[in-house]
Amino acid sequence: MKVLLFMGNLLLKACEAPDVQHYFKIINNENHPVSYYVGESYPDTLIQQTKPTIKTVQPNSSFKESDWGTWEERFNKIEGGKISVFIFHSDTLNKYPWEEVRNGYMILKRYDLSLEDLKQRDFTITYP
């Protein structure tokens, strides 16, 4: 349990079990930025019709994705039992309109992962 002192008042914050995971990490081992989004419509692995929120990972660095609840909570809402992580060359997204990226399936790589797959990878996706 964390104890926080806020302007003279004592606040208590309950901690979750240490094995509850709230994020995953994307490692980019390339010398150029890559961009990605997480799709939740597996087994449909087409690129989303409307442009989703896309995040970028700089060359030879990593990024922690953590803008949702636990993975267990998220996977309980996914009918296909897997997520698809679409990796793009950032230059491709800057050069072409989304419709062209989608129609040409201009991805570098797609990872289709179950919760068990993520656990086995220690919640880390390494590209390439």
C-alpha positions in Angstrom: 0.0 0.0 0.0 1.2 3.5 -0.8 0.9 6.3 1.7 0.7 9.8 0.3 0.9 13.0 2.2 -1.0 15.7 0.5 -1.1 19.2 1.9 -1.0 17.9 5.5 -3.6 15.3 4.9 -2.8 11.6 4.9 -4.1 9.7 1.9 -4.0 6.0 1.5 -3.9 4.3 -1.9 -4.4 0.6 -2.2 -1.9 -1.2 -4.4 -2.7 -4.0 -6.7 -0.9 -7.3 -6.8 2.5 -7.0 -8.3 1.7 -9.4 -11.1 -1.2 -7.3 -12.5 0.0 -5.8 -15.7 -1.2 -2.4 -17.0 1.1 -1.8 -20.0 3.2 -3.4 -22.7 6.4 -2.2 -24.1 7.3 -1.7 -27.8 11.0 -1.9 -28.6 12.1 -0.4 -31.9 15.5 -1.8 -33.0 15.4 -0.1 -36.4 17.3 3.1 -37.3 14.1 4.9 -38.2 10.9 5.6 -36.3 8.0 3.1 -36.4 4.4 3.8 -35.6 1.8 1.4 -34.4 -1.8 0.9 -33.3 -3.5 -1.9 -31.4 -6.5 -3.5 -33.2 -9.1 -5.5 -31.3 -11.1 -7.1 -34.2 -9.2 -10.4 -34.6 -9.6 -12.6 -36.6 -10.3 -9.6 -38.9 -6.7 -8.4 -39.5 -7.6 -5.7 -42.0 -6.3 -2.2 -41.2 -9.0 -0.1 -39.6 -11.3 1.8 -42.0 -11.0 5.1 -40.1 -7.5 6.2 -39.0 -7.0 5.1 -35.3 -4.8 6.8 -32.7 -1.3 5.9 -33.8 1.7 6.1 -31.6 5.4 6.4 -32.6 8.5 4.8 -31.2 11.8 6.5 -32.0 14.7 4.7 -33.5 16.6 2.3 -31.2 14.3 3.1 -28.3 11.2 1.8 -26.6 7.8 3.1 -25.5 5.4 1.9 -22.8 1.8 1.7 -23.8 -0.4 2.1 -20.8 -3.6 3.9 -21.5 -6.1 1.3 -20.3 -6.8 -1.0 -17.4 -5.3 -4.4 -16.8 -4.8 -6.8 -19.6 -7.2 -9.2 -18.0 -9.9 -6.5 -18.1 -9.1 -5.6 -21.7 -9.1 -9.2 -23.0 -12.4 -10.0 -21.3 -13.9 -7.5 -23.7 -12.3 -8.8 -26.8 -14.4 -11.4 -28.7 -11.6 -12.9 -30.9 -9.3 -13.5 -27.9 -6.4 -11.7 -29.5 -5.2 -8.2 -30.3 -3.4 -7.2 -33.5 -0.5 -4.8 -33.2 0.1 -3.1 -36.6 3.6 -1.7 -37.1 4.2 0.9 -39.8 7.2 2.8 -41.1 6.5 6.4 -39.8 7.5 7.8 -43.2 4.8 5.8 -44.9 2.1 7.3 -42.6 3.5 10.8 -43.3 3.7 10.3 -47.1 0.4 8.5 -47.9 -3.2 9.2 -47.0 -4.7 6.6 -44.6 -7.0 5.2 -47.3 -4.0 4.3 -49.4 -2.1 2.9 -46.5 -5.1 0.8 -45.7 -5.9 -0.4 -49.2 -2.2 -1.2 -49.9 -1.8 -2.9 -46.5 1.4 -0.9 -46.0 2.5 -2.5 -42.8 5.9 -3.6 -41.8 4.7 -6.3 -39.4 1.6 -7.4 -37.6 1.6 -9.3 -34.3 -1.5 -11.3 -33.4 -1.3 -11.9 -29.7 -3.4 -13.5 -27.0 -3.1 -12.7 -23.4 -1.0 -15.8 -22.9 1.3 -14.7 -25.8 1.8 -11.3 -24.1 2.7 -13.0 -20.8 5.2 -15.3 -22.5 6.8 -12.2 -24.1 6.9 -10.5 -20.7 4.5 -7.9 -22.2 7.2 -6.7 -24.6 7.0 -6.5 -28.4 10.3 -6.2 -30.2 10.5 -4.9 -33.8 12.0 -6.4 -35.8 
